[in-house]
């Protein structure tokens, strides 16, 4: 035990104690500090550009999703289809300070990570782009950790290490958390008012559309008659991100499953400024049965489409849709 603790700082060591909290304590406990929730493409230059370039070249979508007086949050995501044609997503999150230095990063575990080492495959090239020796160390530490922890236990084994750039923590439940040394962001950006309303203002419209919703405290609603769902991440009552599923049925070139069947008053969880363009982007994917990942009217929109029967202009599809990105570390 003494040897393990003594070598932890330099070599890493599997531990069973609780990992650092996600998000770190207190980072969102502040008043608005120049919050900007209008999404922009990930910068092409600076640290953000360097970090995201390997991911973007590998097919990831990356965007600066929010910023404030102290820092900016960058969110990346890729969707991969499995053997059943379902989309499995992987994300990466970066927080940079006002001087464009990486302060914190998170590469969450994926369902397939035990098999494909997807955390290391994403983290190593991204971190190498700003810290040339970091990527090889990440691969080595995760490989060694996985080799040491094949036995099932009641605890979640973890490993930690540090180098001249950052402190690192990895476990199979949370993935890889990177905390830069000598750089920090005191007030993390939390804005979403540009694109989202509040859950309390949206819940009555969800009920009118046939969703079973009990808010508060419920943040996940179901619509059993159409196999639909609606779930949100919140800061207080303010919606930060929303995900929902909806089907599409095209017959003779016409949409037979109208959006208004599930949202009779429209997507009222979105602000009026973005509601029209985002709705039209969703309807384009419903008509074509195709996916989308991008920014619409300053809003992150992710659409994963699963197409069923297709016959000429007729198709059946189901779409999993995400609007906005959750807060970093949540």
Buried (B, 14 or more C-beta within 10 A) or exposed (E): EEEEEEEBEEBBBBBEEEBBEEBBEEBBEEEEBEBBBBBBEBBEEEBBBBBBBBBBEEEBBBBBBBBBEBBBBBBBBBBBEEEEEEBBBBBBBBBBBEEBBBBBBBBBBBEEBEEEBBBBBBBBBBBBBBBEEBBEBBBBBBEBBBEEBEEEEEEBBBBBBBBEBBBBBBBBEBBBBBBBEEBBBEBBBBBBBBBBBBBEEBBEBBBEBBBEBEBEEBBBBBBEEBEBBBBBBBBEEBBBBBBBBBBBBBEEEEEEBEBEBBBBEBBBBBBEBBBBBBBEBBBEBBBBBEBBBBBBBBBBBBBBBBBEEEEEEBBBBBBBBBBBBBBBBB
